[in-house]
Amino acid sequence: MQIQIIGQVKSIQSEGVQITPSFSKRSIVVETVDDKYPQSYEIEAINNNMGILDACNVGDKISLDCNLNGREYIKKDGSGLGYFISINTWRLDVIEKGDLVDSTPKPDAPKFEVKKEEAISEADDGNSLPF
């Protein structure tokens, strides 16, 4: 089944992963920001299509043409059948270049710290439960 996903790039895997000698893949995470309830999707580019992910950066708004694939498998514990879905892209268009998103914590962010003396005194007040 073919689908189109439009959204903002949250992350891009920097290098592909070689699964077998004839199969490799590289992932991108896209969030659908224009929807009422935004969704995040991990989308794979496989084999010769891995290079198309080089056209975009984190924060870009992109359009992806994809194949939605589903497979059935037998669970390892033998309890029955399981199913999984993969989304594989074969075309990427950058709609709008975005700002790079800095996900590193800010140095002035408040930190939660409990002093050892306060933690001990609260535990030894005689009213605490043993669990």
Steps between C-alpha positions, in 0.01 A plus 500: 500500500638844408462793740626857526622645829556874547669619814801643677824306538570417867810285448703333227723198544845617392608171344330196360498164676607189308253226600610230253744511207212599270285710736576831674279773640507854640224664706341842529239613753232738373228674702175605332483853641196624305263240647272563796676214681863491377647155443862388476603233250827315453546455128769286337695553181637167383794399281543743207246748642704583814663797325172690460510583873810718438274764340345609832598614848337495843225764506422487125142452387499213251273285290570127476353251256504163674395139484313365803600137549352250745620153582380207705739293712491219754586622851821363651315353797269312262187666640363592161534750223629855525500786253727794430488796267784687332493827308758516219561823311612523142454875435567808712425865420600789726202735527656756732842526662473522877717607788713236660340381820736505798396220732787542746401611850555862585770570762267723705226237524386447860629184663330299769731419787426345839752560775606187684412648841144588389440153358618332821303729732178442303551124517575499875202705621337191653191525276647336193390160381758224449420471128 
